[in-house]
Amino acid sequence: LARRALADQGRSTEAQAAARTGLRHAAQHGIMETTRFGLQACLSFWNGEEASPWSPAELASVVNRHSPRLARLFDAMLVRRLVQLGRLAEASFIAERQGWHTDGLRKKLAVDDEASEIVLARIELAMATGHQREAQAWIESRLAFAQSHAMRRELVELHLLAASGHARLGEDRLALRHLIRAIVTGARRQLVGPFQEQMGWISRLLDSHDDKAFAFTLAEEQALLK
């Protein structure tokens, strides 16, 4: 859990050093609910190389010693990372294997605690494969759920995904609105990691607008723009 928190705060070097220590013990013991966050941080460090200490093959020794539920969560996290690395065929294969495109998925996700990872993975995959409107529908549905349950990190990620989708469609006004909401939510909790993962399109959107367009008043909000 500490590794995930360090990664969220943008303290990647510290997070990786701590994760190396944690992985040596995680295969022998650990609680699934906290192990999943450590694995998420480790996957965020993976650069796509199979020889990396953060590759899925290396992390499998930890995943396989826990319940099947952790394996499903890990697959969702892996899909997101594969999409970010541009490996869409592999990501799509995992999604199909898990049956995320079945009609019953939306109802299940309303109550299932695996919902966050699976929905975010499905949204990112839909966006990357050209299904922007489908992704936006999922985002709007999930935003209401995350807001009502005070899921702040997921709110940041959902607003960033919404902003990214609108930017791809050339809808800069809507993209800017969601980016502002992500910054307001994330700045108060020092959630830098989600922004770093998508800095490419965020930088382009920021460069196309004057600072006055954001109208931020808090120091932490202004700092997140820098």
Salt bridges, closest charged atoms under 4 A:
ASP8 OD2 - ARG4 NE 3.08
ASP8 OD1 - ARG153 NH2 2.73
GLU14 OE1 - ARG11 NH2 2.81
GLU33 OE1 - ARG36 NH1 3.81
GLU33 OE2 - ARG69 NH1 2.87
GLU50 OE2 - ARG87 NH2 3.47
ASP75 OD2 - ARG97 NH2 2.93
GLU90 OE2 - ARG87 NE 2.74
GLU96 OE2 - HIS101 NE2 3.75
ASP112 OD2 - LYS108 NZ 3.83
ASP113 OD2 - ARG69 NH2 2.88
GLU114 OE2 - ARG69 NE 3.71
GLU114 OE2 - ARG72 NH2 2.79
GLU124 OE2 - ARG80 NH2 2.67
GLU134 OE2 - ARG122 NH2 3.09
GLU140 OE2 - HIS178 NE2 3.93
GLU154 OE2 - ARG142 NE 2.63
GLU157 OE2 - ARG80 NH2 2.83
GLU157 OE1 - ARG153 NH1 2.58
GLU171 OE2 - ARG133 NH2 3.09
GLU171 OE1 - HIS166 ND1 2.56
